[in-house]
């Protein structure tokens, strides 16, 4: 069935998720989630060698 590692992993995941939701404001969480989604989309789509530059652009836009 489920090993102790799986149960411990689920507990840590739930704890970190609730802690992150409490520590981050909604606006920051939305910004990070949106840019993470955009960055993953950039890495998935074929961009013919421009993926690294687009990925860096998405991350720098998030920091600004």
N, C-alpha and C positions, 0 to 999 in steps of 0.2 A: 504494500500500500504506500503510504507516505512515510518517508524517512524523517529523522530528526532534523536533517539539513533543510528539507523542504519546509517544515513547520517553522524553523528558526528564520529561514529566508522570508517567508510570508509575514512573520511578526516584524522583522526589521523593515520590510517594505511598507507595511501599514504604519509603523511608527514614524518613519521618515516622511511619508506622505502627509500625515497629520501635522507633523512639526513644520514642514515646508509650507503648508496651507496657513498655519498660524503665523509664521514669521514673515512671509511675503505678503505684500498688499495685493489686492486683486489686479490692479493695473500692471504691476511688475510681473505677476504670474501670467497674465494674458500676453504681455509683450514677449516674454521668454518662450512661452508655448507657441506663439505665432511664428517667431523667428526660428525656433527649432523645427517646426513643420516645414517652413520654407527651405531651410538648410537641408533637410532630409530629401525634399523634393528635388533640389538642385543636384544632390548626389545620385539620385535614382535616374533622372532623365538623362538621355544622351546629349551632351552639350559639346562634343567634339573637342575636348581638351580645355575648355573654358570652365569646367566645373570647379577647379580650385579657386580661380579668381572670383567666380560667383559666390562660392561658399564663404570666402573671406569678406566679400562685400556684404553679404547678409549678416555675418557676425559683427562687422564694424558698424553697420546700421543699427543693430540692436544696442551696442554700447553707447552710441551717440544719443 
